[in-house]
Amino acid sequence: MGAPLGNKNAVKNRIWSDAIRRAVLQGKRLDKLAEAIITAAEGGDITALKEIGDRLEGKATQVMAGENGPVELVITWAKEAQKAE
């Protein structure tokens, strides 16, 4: 379950991410990194190939399936037992 609307906790303290983003976006570093991933994929690096596929086609949807197709998850709450008088 995701965070409630308006929750800003995920954007706090992203010092490392912000520093990398700034460095990558300067000059042609992003192009060099993209070239490195493509070269690695051409060399047989499965992780690099998967990254390229995920970026171009999107990540594959994960489906939970049982013997008879997709699994349906149903959650119910039982009412609290009535107290004896």
PDB file with SEQRES, HELIX, SHEET and CRYST1 records, atoms N, CA, C and O in Angstrom:
SEQRES   1 A   85  MET GLY ALA PRO LEU GLY ASN LYS ASN ALA VAL LYS ASN          
SEQRES   2 A   85  ARG ILE TRP SER ASP ALA ILE ARG ARG ALA VAL LEU GLN          
SEQRES   3 A   85  GLY LYS ARG LEU ASP LYS LEU ALA GLU ALA ILE ILE THR          
SEQRES   4 A   85  ALA ALA GLU GLY GLY ASP ILE THR ALA LEU LYS GLU ILE          
SEQRES   5 A   85  GLY ASP ARG LEU GLU GLY LYS ALA THR GLN VAL MET ALA          
SEQRES   6 A   85  GLY GLU ASN GLY PRO VAL GLU LEU VAL ILE THR TRP ALA          
SEQRES   7 A   85  LYS GLU ALA GLN LYS ALA GLU                                  
HELIX    1 AA1 ASN A    9  VAL A   11  5                                   3    
HELIX    2 AA2 ILE A   15  LEU A   25  1                                  11    
HELIX    3 AA3 ARG A   29  GLU A   42  1                                  14    
HELIX    4 AA4 ILE A   46  GLU A   57  1                                  12    
SHEET    1 AA1 2 ALA A  65  GLY A  66  0                                        
SHEET    2 AA1 2 GLY A  69  PRO A  70 -1                                        
CRYST1    1.000    1.000    1.000  90.00  90.00  90.00 P 1           1          
ATOM      1  N   MET A   1       0.852  -1.171   0.000  1.00  0.00           N  
ATOM      2  CA  MET A   1       0.000   0.000   0.000  1.00  0.00           C  
ATOM      3  C   MET A   1       0.896   1.232   0.000  1.00  0.00           C  
ATOM      4  O   MET A   1       1.897   1.284   0.716  1.00  0.00           O  
ATOM      5  N   GLY A   2       0.537   2.200  -0.790  1.00  0.00           N  
ATOM      6  CA  GLY A   2       1.334   3.412  -0.903  1.00  0.00           C  
ATOM      7  C   GLY A   2       1.079   4.367   0.248  1.00  0.00           C  
ATOM      8  O   GLY A   2       0.178   4.177   1.065  1.00  0.00           O  
ATOM      9  N   ALA A   3       1.895   5.385   0.279  1.00  0.00           N  
ATOM     10  CA  ALA A   3       1.764   6.413   1.307  1.00  0.00           C  
ATOM     11  C   ALA A   3       0.514   7.254   1.022  1.00  0.00           C  
ATOM     12  O   ALA A   3       0.071   7.347  -0.122  1.00  0.00           O  
ATOM     13  N   PRO A   4      -0.047   7.863   2.066  1.00  0.00           N  
ATOM     14  CA  PRO A   4      -1.222   8.713   1.855  1.00  0.00           C  
ATOM     15  C   PRO A   4      -0.885   9.904   0.963  1.00  0.00           C  
ATOM     16  O   PRO A   4       0.267  10.332   0.892  1.00  0.00           O  
ATOM     17  N   LEU A   5      -1.905  10.436   0.280  1.00  0.00           N  
ATOM     18  CA  LEU A   5      -1.704  11.609  -0.573  1.00  0.00           C  
ATOM     19  C   LEU A   5      -1.115  12.752   0.234  1.00  0.00           C  
ATOM     20  O   LEU A   5      -1.524  12.992   1.370  1.00  0.00           O  
ATOM     21  N   GLY A   6      -0.174  13.444  -0.337  1.00  0.00           N  
ATOM     22  CA  GLY A   6       0.449  14.567   0.342  1.00  0.00           C  
ATOM     23  C   GLY A   6       1.648  14.197   1.193  1.00  0.00           C  
ATOM     24  O   GLY A   6       2.313  15.085   1.728  1.00  0.00           O  
ATOM     25  N   ASN A   7       1.946  12.912   1.336  1.00  0.00           N  
ATOM     26  CA  ASN A   7       3.074  12.457   2.138  1.00  0.00           C  
ATOM     27  C   ASN A   7       4.364  12.835   1.422  1.00  0.00           C  
ATOM     28  O   ASN A   7       4.577  12.427   0.281  1.00  0.00           O  
ATOM     29  N   LYS A   8       5.218  13.601   2.069  1.00  0.00           N  
ATOM     30  CA  LYS A   8       6.470  14.078   1.479  1.00  0.00           C  
ATOM     31  C   LYS A   8       7.699  13.358   2.035  1.00  0.00           C  
ATOM     32  O   LYS A   8       8.825  13.769   1.755  1.00  0.00           O  
ATOM     33  N   ASN A   9       7.507  12.296   2.816  1.00  0.00           N  
ATOM     34  CA  ASN A   9       8.643  11.601   3.431  1.00  0.00           C  
ATOM     35  C   ASN A   9       9.583  10.998   2.393  1.00  0.00           C  
ATOM     36  O   ASN A   9      10.789  10.921   2.629  1.00  0.00           O  
ATOM     37  N   ALA A  10       9.057  10.572   1.259  1.00  0.00           N  
ATOM     38  CA  ALA A  10       9.884   9.926   0.242  1.00  0.00           C  
ATOM     39  C   ALA A  10      10.880  10.891  -0.390  1.00  0.00           C  
ATOM     40  O   ALA A  10      11.910  10.451  -0.901  1.00  0.00           O  
ATOM     41  N   VAL A  11      10.605  12.187  -0.370  1.00  0.00           N  
ATOM     42  CA  VAL A  11      11.504  13.141  -1.014  1.00  0.00           C  
ATOM     43  C   VAL A  11      12.495  13.759  -0.040  1.00  0.00           C  
ATOM     44  O   VAL A  11      13.355  14.538  -0.451  1.00  0.00           O  
ATOM     45  N   LYS A  12      12.392  13.433   1.225  1.00  0.00           N  
ATOM     46  CA  LYS A  12      13.314  13.969   2.225  1.00  0.00           C  
ATOM     47  C   LYS A  12      14.645  13.228   2.173  1.00  0.00           C  
ATOM     48  O   LYS A  12      14.693  12.043   1.844  1.00  0.00           O  
ATOM     49  N   ASN A  13      15.699  13.921   2.495  1.00  0.00           N  
ATOM     50  CA  ASN A  13      17.018  13.310   2.674  1.00  0.00           C  
ATOM     51  C   ASN A  13      17.506  12.519   1.468  1.00  0.00           C  
ATOM     52  O   ASN A  13      18.062  11.432   1.619  1.00  0.00           O  
ATOM     53  N   ARG A  14      17.305  13.045   0.307  1.00  0.00           N  
ATOM     54  CA  ARG A  14      17.806  12.395  -0.895  1.00  0.00           C  
ATOM     55  C   ARG A  14      19.117  13.034  -1.324  1.00  0.00           C  
ATOM     56  O   ARG A  14      19.303  13.369  -2.494  1.00  0.00           O  
ATOM     57  N   ILE A  15      20.009  13.198  -0.385  1.00  0.00           N  
ATOM     58  CA  ILE A  15      21.275  13.868  -0.639  1.00  0.00           C  
ATOM     59  C   ILE A  15      22.069  13.127  -1.711  1.00  0.00           C  
ATOM     60  O   ILE A  15      22.573  13.745  -2.649  1.00  0.00           O  
ATOM     61  N   TRP A  16      22.182  11.826  -1.580  1.00  0.00           N  
ATOM     62  CA  TRP A  16      22.959  11.022  -2.519  1.00  0.00           C  
ATOM     63  C   TRP A  16      22.316  11.061  -3.902  1.00  0.00           C  
ATOM     64  O   TRP A  16      23.009  11.280  -4.896  1.00  0.00           O  
ATOM     65  N   SER A  17      21.014  10.853  -3.980  1.00  0.00           N  
ATOM     66  CA  SER A  17      20.321  10.886  -5.270  1.00  0.00           C  
ATOM     67  C   SER A  17      20.456  12.245  -5.929  1.00  0.00           C  
ATOM     68  O   SER A  17      20.692  12.331  -7.134  1.00  0.00           O  
ATOM     69  N   ASP A  18      20.310  13.304  -5.154  1.00  0.00           N  
ATOM     70  CA  ASP A  18      20.425  14.652  -5.702  1.00  0.00           C  
ATOM     71  C   ASP A  18      21.828  14.924  -6.232  1.00  0.00           C  
ATOM     72  O   ASP A  18      21.987  15.543  -7.284  1.00  0.00           O  
ATOM     73  N   ALA A  19      22.842  14.464  -5.509  1.00  0.00           N  
ATOM     74  CA  ALA A  19      24.233  14.675  -5.945  1.00  0.00           C  
ATOM     75  C   ALA A  19      24.507  13.928  -7.250  1.00  0.00           C  
ATOM     76  O   ALA A  19      25.142  14.470  -8.154  1.00  0.00           O  
ATOM     77  N   ILE A  20      24.036  12.699  -7.349  1.00  0.00           N  
ATOM     78  CA  ILE A  20      24.234  11.916  -8.577  1.00  0.00           C  
ATOM     79  C   ILE A  20      23.489  12.564  -9.737  1.00  0.00           C  
ATOM     80  O   ILE A  20      24.024  12.674 -10.840  1.00  0.00           O  
ATOM     81  N   ARG A  21      22.253  12.992  -9.487  1.00  0.00           N  
ATOM     82  CA  ARG A  21      21.452  13.629 -10.532  1.00  0.00           C  
ATOM     83  C   ARG A  21      22.166  14.874 -11.081  1.00  0.00           C  
ATOM     84  O   ARG A  21      22.241  15.065 -12.294  1.00  0.00           O  
ATOM     85  N   ARG A  22      22.682  15.707 -10.194  1.00  0.00           N  
ATOM     86  CA  ARG A  22      23.394  16.912 -10.628  1.00  0.00           C  
ATOM     87  C   ARG A  22      24.623  16.551 -11.467  1.00  0.00           C  
ATOM     88  O   ARG A  22      24.866  17.155 -12.512  1.00  0.00           O  
ATOM     89  N   ALA A  23      25.389  15.569 -11.007  1.00  0.00           N  
ATOM     90  CA  ALA A  23      26.614  15.178 -11.713  1.00  0.00           C  
ATOM     91  C   ALA A  23      26.301  14.591 -13.087  1.00  0.00           C  
ATOM     92  O   ALA A  23      26.987  14.891 -14.063  1.00  0.00           O  
ATOM     93  N   VAL A  24      25.274  13.761 -13.163  1.00  0.00           N  
ATOM     94  CA  VAL A  24      24.917  13.108 -14.423  1.00  0.00           C  
ATOM     95  C   VAL A  24      24.406  14.111 -15.442  1.00  0.00           C  
ATOM     96  O   VAL A  24      24.699  13.997 -16.632  1.00  0.00           O  
ATOM     97  N   LEU A  25      23.655  15.078 -14.986  1.00  0.00           N  
ATOM     98  CA  LEU A  25      23.047  16.032 -15.904  1.00  0.00           C  
ATOM     99  C   LEU A  25      24.014  17.094 -16.420  1.00  0.00           C  
ATOM    100  O   LEU A  25      23.671  17.843 -17.334  1.00  0.00           O  
ATOM    101  N   GLN A  26      25.209  17.171 -15.853  1.00  0.00           N  
ATOM    102  CA  GLN A  26      26.213  18.127 -16.319  1.00  0.00           C  
ATOM    103  C   GLN A  26      26.901  17.570 -17.559  1.00  0.00           C  
ATOM    104  O   GLN A  26      27.322  16.413 -17.576  1.00  0.00           O  
ATOM    105  N   GLY A  27      27.010  18.375 -18.568  1.00  0.00           N  
ATOM    106  CA  GLY A  27      27.754  17.972 -19.761  1.00  0.00           C  
ATOM    107  C   GLY A  27      27.148  16.768 -20.438  1.00  0.00           C  
ATOM    108  O   GLY A  27      25.926  16.633 -20.507  1.00  0.00           O  
ATOM    109  N   LYS A  28      28.011  15.883 -20.943  1.00  0.00           N  
ATOM    110  CA  LYS A  28      27.557  14.719 -21.693  1.00  0.00           C  
ATOM    111  C   LYS A  28      27.690  13.437 -20.879  1.00  0.00           C  
ATOM    112  O   LYS A  28      27.786  12.351 -21.451  1.00  0.00           O  
ATOM    113  N   ARG A  29      27.696  13.548 -19.577  1.00  0.00           N  
ATOM    114  CA  ARG A  29      27.853  12.361 -18.739  1.00  0.00           C  
ATOM    115  C   ARG A  29      26.711  11.375 -18.930  1.00  0.00           C  
ATOM    116  O   ARG A  29      26.933  10.165 -18.931  1.00  0.00           O  
ATOM    117  N   LEU A  30      25.510  11.872 -19.089  1.00  0.00           N  
ATOM    118  CA  LEU A  30      24.360  10.987 -19.267  1.00  0.00           C  
ATOM    119  C   LEU A  30      24.508  10.172 -20.547  1.00  0.00           C  
ATOM    120  O   LEU A  30      24.196   8.981 -20.573  1.00  0.00           O  
ATOM    121  N   ASP A  31      24.985  10.819 -21.605  1.00  0.00           N  
ATOM    122  CA  ASP A  31      25.224  10.109 -22.865  1.00  0.00           C  
ATOM    123  C   ASP A  31      26.298   9.036 -22.695  1.00  0.00           C  
ATOM    124  O   ASP A  31      26.170   7.937 -23.235  1.00  0.00           O  
ATOM    125  N   LYS A  32      27.349   9.351 -21.951  1.00  0.00           N  
ATOM    126  CA  LYS A  32      28.421   8.376 -21.710  1.00  0.00           C  
ATOM    127  C   LYS A  32      27.907   7.173 -20.923  1.00  0.00           C  
ATOM    128  O   LYS A  32      28.274   6.033 -21.211  1.00  0.00           O  
ATOM    129  N   LEU A  33      27.058   7.430 -19.927  1.00  0.00           N  
ATOM    130  CA  LEU A  33      26.494   6.331 -19.144  1.00  0.00           C  
ATOM    131  C   LEU A  33      25.578   5.462 -19.999  1.00  0.00           C  
ATOM    132  O   LEU A  33      25.596   4.236 -19.887  1.00  0.00           O  
ATOM    133  N   ALA A  34      24.788   6.086 -20.842  1.00  0.00           N  
ATOM    134  CA  ALA A  34      23.905   5.333 -21.736  1.00  0.00           C  
ATOM    135  C   ALA A  34      24.735   4.462 -22.683  1.00  0.00           C  
ATOM    136  O   ALA A  34      24.401   3.299 -22.913  1.00  0.00           O  
ATOM    137  N   GLU A  35      25.809   5.022 -23.227  1.00  0.00           N  
ATOM    138  CA  GLU A  35      26.705   4.258 -24.107  1.00  0.00           C  
ATOM    139  C   GLU A  35      27.310   3.068 -23.369  1.00  0.00           C  
ATOM    140  O   GLU A  35      27.432   1.978 -23.927  1.00  0.00           O  
ATOM    141  N   ALA A  36      27.687   3.285 -22.107  1.00  0.00           N  
ATOM    142  CA  ALA A  36      28.290   2.203 -21.317  1.00  0.00           C  
ATOM    143  C   ALA A  36      27.300   1.064 -21.117  1.00  0.00           C  
ATOM    144  O   ALA A  36      27.679  -0.105 -21.177  1.00  0.00           O  
ATOM    145  N   ILE A  37      26.034   1.397 -20.880  1.00  0.00           N  
ATOM    146  CA  ILE A  37      25.016   0.352 -20.697  1.00  0.00           C  
ATOM    147  C   ILE A  37      24.803  -0.409 -22.000  1.00  0.00           C  
ATOM    148  O   ILE A  37      24.686  -1.634 -21.996  1.00  0.00           O  
ATOM    149  N   ILE A  38      24.752   0.312 -23.109  1.00  0.00           N  
ATOM    150  CA  ILE A  38      24.566  -0.336 -24.409  1.00  0.00           C  
ATOM    151  C   ILE A  38      25.753  -1.248 -24.736  1.00  0.00           C  
ATOM    152  O   ILE A  38      25.568  -2.367 -25.213  1.00  0.00           O  
ATOM    153  N   THR A  39      26.965  -0.765 -24.479  1.00  0.00           N  
ATOM    154  CA  THR A  39      28.162  -1.573 -24.727  1.00  0.00           C  
ATOM    155  C   THR A  39      28.159  -2.831 -23.864  1.00  0.00           C  
ATOM    156  O   THR A  39      28.496  -3.917 -24.336  1.00  0.00           O  
ATOM    157  N   ALA A  40      27.774  -2.676 -22.586  1.00  0.00           N  
ATOM    158  CA  ALA A  40      27.712  -3.832 -21.688  1.00  0.00           C  
ATOM    159  C   ALA A  40      26.676  -4.843 -22.179  1.00  0.00           C  
ATOM    160  O   ALA A  40      26.925  -6.048 -22.142  1.00  0.00           O  
ATOM    161  N   ALA A  41      25.527  -4.367 -22.635  1.00  0.00           N  
ATOM    162  CA  ALA A  41      24.483  -5.266 -23.140  1.00  0.00           C  
ATOM    163  C   ALA A  41      24.960  -6.003 -24.394  1.00  0.00           C  
ATOM    164  O   ALA A  41      24.707  -7.197 -24.554  1.00  0.00           O  
ATOM    165  N   GLU A  42      25.646  -5.287 -25.274  1.00  0.00           N  
ATOM    166  CA  GLU A  42      26.187  -5.916 -26.485  1.00  0.00           C  
ATOM    167  C   GLU A  42      27.227  -6.975 -26.143  1.00  0.00           C  
ATOM    168  O   GLU A  42      27.423  -7.931 -26.893  1.00  0.00           O  
ATOM    169  N   GLY A  43      27.900  -6.794 -24.992  1.00  0.00           N  
ATOM    170  CA  GLY A  43      28.899  -7.754 -24.545  1.00  0.00           C  
ATOM    171  C   GLY A  43      28.304  -8.938 -23.793  1.00  0.00           C  
ATOM    172  O   GLY A  43      29.035  -9.820 -23.341  1.00  0.00           O  
ATOM    173  N   GLY A  44      26.982  -8.961 -23.657  1.00  0.00           N  
ATOM    174  CA  GLY A  44      26.337 -10.105 -23.021  1.00  0.00           C  
ATOM    175  C   GLY A  44      25.943  -9.884 -21.570  1.00  0.00           C  
ATOM    176  O   GLY A  44      25.522 -10.830 -20.904  1.00  0.00           O  
ATOM    177  N   ASP A  45      26.066  -8.672 -21.065  1.00  0.00           N  
ATOM    178  CA  ASP A  45      25.681  -8.378 -19.680  1.00  0.00           C  
ATOM    179  C   ASP A  45      24.154  -8.383 -19.585  1.00  0.00           C  
ATOM    180  O   ASP A  45      23.489  -7.467 -20.067  1.00  0.00           O  
ATOM    181  N   ILE A  46      23.615  -9.415 -18.964  1.00  0.00           N  
ATOM    182  CA  ILE A  46      22.165  -9.592 -18.859  1.00  0.00           C  
ATOM    183  C   ILE A  46      21.516  -8.457 -18.069  1.00  0.00           C  
ATOM    184  O   ILE A  46      20.420  -8.016 -18.416  1.00  0.00           O  
ATOM    185  N   THR A  47      22.172  -7.980 -17.017  1.00  0.00           N  
ATOM    186  CA  THR A  47      21.618  -6.890 -16.215  1.00  0.00           C  
ATOM    187  C   THR A  47      21.478  -5.629 -17.052  1.00  0.00           C  
ATOM    188  O   THR A  47      20.466  -4.934 -16.958  1.00  0.00           O  
ATOM    189  N   ALA A  48      22.482  -5.324 -17.872  1.00  0.00           N  
ATOM    190  CA  ALA A  48      22.425  -4.156 -18.745  1.00  0.00           C  
ATOM    191  C   ALA A  48      21.324  -4.325 -19.790  1.00  0.00           C  
ATOM    192  O   ALA A  48      20.594  -3.380 -20.088  1.00  0.00           O  
ATOM    193  N   LEU A  49      21.210  -5.518 -20.338  1.00  0.00           N  
ATOM    194  CA  LEU A  49      20.171  -5.795 -21.327  1.00  0.00           C  
ATOM    195  C   LEU A  49      18.781  -5.625 -20.715  1.00  0.00           C  
ATOM    196  O   LEU A  49      17.887  -5.056 -21.341  1.00  0.00           O  
ATOM    197  N   LYS A  50      18.605  -6.119 -19.495  1.00  0.00           N  
ATOM    198  CA  LYS A  50      17.331  -5.985 -18.793  1.00  0.00           C  
ATOM    199  C   LYS A  50      17.019  -4.513 -18.541  1.00  0.00           C  
ATOM    200  O   LYS A  50      15.872  -4.091 -18.694  1.00  0.00           O  
ATOM    201  N   GLU A  51      18.009  -3.737 -18.160  1.00  0.00           N  
ATOM    202  CA  GLU A  51      17.817  -2.307 -17.916  1.00  0.00           C  
ATOM    203  C   GLU A  51      17.347  -1.600 -19.178  1.00  0.00           C  
ATOM    204  O   GLU A  51      16.440  -0.769 -19.129  1.00  0.00           O  
ATOM    205  N   ILE A  52      17.960  -1.928 -20.300  1.00  0.00           N  
ATOM    206  CA  ILE A  52      17.553  -1.314 -21.565  1.00  0.00           C  
ATOM    207  C   ILE A  52      16.109  -1.707 -21.890  1.00  0.00           C  
ATOM    208  O   ILE A  52      15.301  -0.862 -22.274  1.00  0.00           O  
ATOM    209  N   GLY A  53      15.797  -2.976 -21.736  1.00  0.00           N  
ATOM    210  CA  GLY A  53      14.433  -3.438 -21.995  1.00  0.00           C  
ATOM    211  C   GLY A  53      13.413  -2.758 -21.099  1.00  0.00           C  
ATOM    212  O   GLY A  53      12.344  -2.355 -21.558  1.00  0.00           O  
ATOM    213  N   ASP A  54      13.746  -2.631 -19.817  1.00  0.00           N  
ATOM    214  CA  ASP A  54      12.834  -1.975 -18.867  1.00  0.00           C  
ATOM    215  C   ASP A  54      12.601  -0.520 -19.247  1.00  0.00           C  
ATOM    216  O   ASP A  54      11.487  -0.016 -19.109  1.00  0.00           O  
ATOM    217  N   ARG A  55      13.635   0.157 -19.722  1.00  0.00           N  
ATOM    218  CA  ARG A  55      13.504   1.577 -20.084  1.00  0.00           C  
ATOM    219  C   ARG A  55      12.728   1.764 -21.385  1.00  0.00           C  
ATOM    220  O   ARG A  55      11.966   2.720 -21.528  1.00  0.00           O  
ATOM    221  N   LEU A  56      12.925   0.843 -22.338  1.00  0.00           N  
ATOM    222  CA  LEU A  56      12.260   0.992 -23.631  1.00  0.00           C  
ATOM    223  C   LEU A  56      10.838   0.443 -23.637  1.00  0.00           C  
ATOM    224  O   LEU A  56       9.935   1.050 -24.211  1.00  0.00           O  
ATOM    225  N   GLU A  57      10.642  -0.708 -22.996  1.00  0.00           N  
ATOM    226  CA  GLU A  57       9.351  -1.391 -23.047  1.00  0.00           C  
ATOM    227  C   GLU A  57       8.562  -1.279 -21.752  1.00  0.00           C  
ATOM    228  O   GLU A  57       7.367  -1.575 -21.733  1.00  0.00           O  
ATOM    229  N   GLY A  58       9.203  -0.861 -20.678  1.00  0.00           N  
ATOM    230  CA  GLY A  58       8.554  -0.836 -19.368  1.00  0.00           C  
ATOM    231  C   GLY A  58       8.769  -2.169 -18.675  1.00  0.00           C  
ATOM    232  O   GLY A  58       9.013  -3.187 -19.324  1.00  0.00           O  
ATOM    233  N   LYS A  59       8.677  -2.156 -17.369  1.00  0.00           N  
ATOM    234  CA  LYS A  59       8.886  -3.393 -16.615  1.00  0.00           C  
ATOM    235  C   LYS A  59       7.717  -4.335 -16.829  1.00  0.00           C  
ATOM    236  O   LYS A  59       6.571  -3.911 -16.982  1.00  0.00           O  
ATOM    237  N   ALA A  60       8.031  -5.615 -16.838  1.00  0.00           N  
ATOM    238  CA  ALA A  60       6.991  -6.628 -17.033  1.00  0.00           C  
ATOM    239  C   ALA A  60       6.056  -6.653 -15.831  1.00  0.00           C  
ATOM    240  O   ALA A  60       6.485  -6.476 -14.691  1.00  0.00           O  
ATOM    241  N   THR A  61       4.776  -6.874 -16.103  1.00  0.00           N  
ATOM    242  CA  THR A  61       3.783  -6.976 -15.042  1.00  0.00           C  
ATOM    243  C   THR A  61       3.931  -8.321 -14.365  1.00  0.00           C  
ATOM    244  O   THR A  61       4.067  -9.348 -15.030  1.00  0.00           O  
ATOM    245  N   GLN A  62       3.903  -8.317 -13.049  1.00  0.00           N  
ATOM    246  CA  GLN A  62       3.988  -9.566 -12.305  1.00  0.00           C  
ATOM    247  C   GLN A  62       2.586 -10.038 -11.986  1.00  0.00           C  
ATOM    248  O   GLN A  62       1.787  -9.297 -11.414  1.00  0.00           O  
ATOM    249  N   VAL A  63       2.288 -11.278 -12.360  1.00  0.00           N  
ATOM    250  CA  VAL A  63       0.976 -11.848 -12.103  1.00  0.00           C  
ATOM    251  C   VAL A  63       1.149 -13.062 -11.219  1.00  0.00           C  
ATOM    252  O   VAL A  63       1.965 -13.942 -11.496  1.00  0.00           O  
ATOM    253  N   MET A  64       0.374 -13.098 -10.154  1.00  0.00           N  
ATOM    254  CA  MET A  64       0.376 -14.291  -9.307  1.00  0.00           C  
ATOM    255  C   MET A  64      -0.640 -15.252  -9.910  1.00  0.00           C  
ATOM    256  O   MET A  64      -1.802 -14.891 -10.093  1.00  0.00           O  
ATOM    257  N   ALA A  65      -0.215 -16.456 -10.217  1.00  0.00           N  
ATOM    258  CA  ALA A  65      -1.126 -17.417 -10.820  1.00  0.00           C  
ATOM    259  C   ALA A  65      -1.050 -18.740 -10.088  1.00  0.00           C  
ATOM    260  O   ALA A  65       0.022 -19.182  -9.675  1.00  0.00           O  
ATOM    261  N   GLY A  66      -2.188 -19.352  -9.938  1.00  0.00           N  
ATOM    262  CA  GLY A  66      -2.267 -20.683  -9.343  1.00  0.00           C  
ATOM    263  C   GLY A  66      -2.534 -21.694 -10.438  1.00  0.00           C  
ATOM    264  O   GLY A  66      -2.328 -21.413 -11.619  1.00  0.00           O  
ATOM    265  N   GLU A  67      -2.990 -22.862 -10.048  1.00  0.00           N  
ATOM    266  CA  GLU A  67      -3.248 -23.923 -11.020  1.00  0.00           C  
ATOM    267  C   GLU A  67      -4.371 -23.556 -11.985  1.00  0.00           C  
ATOM    268  O   GLU A  67      -4.372 -24.001 -13.133  1.00  0.00           O  
ATOM    269  N   ASN A  68      -5.327 -22.748 -11.526  1.00  0.00           N  
ATOM    270  CA  ASN A  68      -6.498 -22.419 -12.349  1.00  0.00           C  
ATOM    271  C   ASN A  68      -6.492 -20.973 -12.808  1.00  0.00           C  
ATOM    272  O   ASN A  68      -7.561 -20.398 -13.013  1.00  0.00           O  
ATOM    273  N   GLY A  69      -5.337 -20.373 -12.976  1.00  0.00           N  
ATOM    274  CA  GLY A  69      -5.263 -18.999 -13.439  1.00  0.00           C  
ATOM    275  C   GLY A  69      -4.868 -18.048 -12.329  1.00  0.00           C  
ATOM    276  O   GLY A  69      -4.312 -18.462 -11.313  1.00  0.00           O  
ATOM    277  N   PRO A  70      -5.162 -16.756 -12.528  1.00  0.00           N  
ATOM    278  CA  PRO A  70      -4.783 -15.740 -11.537  1.00  0.00           C  
ATOM    279  C   PRO A  70      -5.376 -16.022 -10.161  1.00  0.00           C  
ATOM    280  O   PRO A  70      -6.473 -16.568 -10.040  1.00  0.00           O  
ATOM    281  N   VAL A  71      -4.632 -15.639  -9.130  1.00  0.00           N  
ATOM    282  CA  VAL A  71      -5.063 -15.845  -7.756  1.00  0.00           C  
ATOM    283  C   VAL A  71      -5.811 -14.599  -7.292  1.00  0.00           C  
ATOM    284  O   VAL A  71      -5.339 -13.479  -7.488  1.00  0.00           O  
ATOM    285  N   GLU A  72      -6.959 -14.791  -6.685  1.00  0.00           N  
ATOM    286  CA  GLU A  72      -7.722 -13.670  -6.142  1.00  0.00           C  
ATOM    287  C   GLU A  72      -7.520 -13.663  -4.637  1.00  0.00           C  
ATOM    288  O   GLU A  72      -7.709 -14.680  -3.969  1.00  0.00           O  
ATOM    289  N   LEU A  73      -7.134 -12.510  -4.110  1.00  0.00           N  
ATOM    290  CA  LEU A  73      -6.916 -12.357  -2.681  1.00  0.00           C  
ATOM    291  C   LEU A  73      -8.084 -11.582  -2.102  1.00  0.00           C  
ATOM    292  O   LEU A  73      -8.361 -10.457  -2.518  1.00  0.00           O  
ATOM    293  N   VAL A  74      -8.765 -12.185  -1.147  1.00  0.00           N  
ATOM    294  CA  VAL A  74      -9.911 -11.540  -0.509  1.00  0.00           C  
ATOM    295  C   VAL A  74      -9.602 -11.420   0.975  1.00  0.00           C  
ATOM    296  O   VAL A  74      -9.250 -12.400   1.632  1.00  0.00           O  
ATOM    297  N   ILE A  75      -9.737 -10.210   1.488  1.00  0.00           N  
ATOM    298  CA  ILE A  75      -9.489  -9.973   2.912  1.00  0.00           C  
ATOM    299  C   ILE A  75     -10.796  -9.522   3.542  1.00  0.00           C  
ATOM    300  O   ILE A  75     -11.436  -8.587   3.060  1.00  0.00           O  
ATOM    301  N   THR A  76     -11.187 -10.181   4.611  1.00  0.00           N  
ATOM    302  CA  THR A  76     -12.402  -9.790   5.317  1.00  0.00           C  
ATOM    303  C   THR A  76     -12.083  -9.636   6.795  1.00  0.00           C  
ATOM    304  O   THR A  76     -11.175 -10.283   7.319  1.00  0.00           O  
ATOM    305  N   TRP A  77     -12.829  -8.784   7.452  1.00  0.00           N  
ATOM    306  CA  TRP A  77     -12.678  -8.578   8.873  1.00  0.00           C  
ATOM    307  C   TRP A  77     -13.935  -9.084   9.563  1.00  0.00           C  
ATOM    308  O   TRP A  77     -15.053  -8.734   9.185  1.00  0.00           O  
ATOM    309  N   ALA A  78     -13.739  -9.893  10.554  1.00  0.00           N  
ATOM    310  CA  ALA A  78     -14.877 -10.392  11.309  1.00  0.00           C  
ATOM    311  C   ALA A  78     -15.240  -9.370  12.384  1.00  0.00           C  
ATOM    312  O   ALA A  78     -14.367  -8.744  12.984  1.00  0.00           O  
ATOM    313  N   LYS A  79     -16.535  -9.215  12.613  1.00  0.00           N  
ATOM    314  CA  LYS A  79     -16.948  -8.297  13.666  1.00  0.00           C  
ATOM    315  C   LYS A  79     -16.524  -8.877  15.008  1.00  0.00           C  
ATOM    316  O   LYS A  79     -16.485 -10.092  15.206  1.00  0.00           O  
ATOM    317  N   GLU A  80     -16.216  -7.983  15.905  1.00  0.00           N  
ATOM    318  CA  GLU A  80     -15.802  -8.412  17.233  1.00  0.00           C  
ATOM    319  C   GLU A  80     -16.939  -9.190  17.879  1.00  0.00           C  
ATOM    320  O   GLU A  80     -18.095  -8.772  17.814  1.00  0.00           O  
ATOM    321  N   ALA A  81     -16.624 -10.302  18.492  1.00  0.00           N  
ATOM    322  CA  ALA A  81     -17.659 -11.143  19.143  1.00  0.00           C  
ATOM    323  C   ALA A  81     -18.396 -10.326  20.192  1.00  0.00           C  
ATOM    324  O   ALA A  81     -17.799  -9.566  20.954  1.00  0.00           O  
ATOM    325  N   GLN A  82     -19.697 -10.505  20.206  1.00  0.00           N  
ATOM    326  CA  GLN A  82     -20.492  -9.777  21.179  1.00  0.00           C  
ATOM    327  C   GLN A  82     -20.154 -10.269  22.582  1.00  0.00           C  
ATOM    328  O   GLN A  82     -20.026 -11.467  22.833  1.00  0.00           O  
ATOM    329  N   LYS A  83     -20.014  -9.310  23.479  1.00  0.00           N  
ATOM    330  CA  LYS A  83     -19.664  -9.663  24.860  1.00  0.00           C  
ATOM    331  C   LYS A  83     -20.901 -10.198  25.573  1.00  0.00           C  
ATOM    332  O   LYS A  83     -22.017  -9.717  25.376  1.00  0.00           O  
ATOM    333  N   ALA A  84     -20.670 -11.192  26.393  1.00  0.00           N  
ATOM    334  CA  ALA A  84     -21.783 -11.751  27.187  1.00  0.00           C  
ATOM    335  C   ALA A  84     -22.249 -10.722  28.194  1.00  0.00           C  
ATOM    336  O   ALA A  84     -21.439 -10.011  28.789  1.00  0.00           O  
ATOM    337  N   GLU A  85     -23.549 -10.645  28.382  1.00  0.00           N  
ATOM    338  CA  GLU A  85     -24.115  -9.677  29.319  1.00  0.00           C  
ATOM    339  C   GLU A  85     -24.045 -10.169  30.728  1.00  0.00           C  
ATOM    340  O   GLU A  85     -24.480  -9.475  31.647  1.00  0.00           O  
TER     341      GLU A  85                                                      
END                                                                             
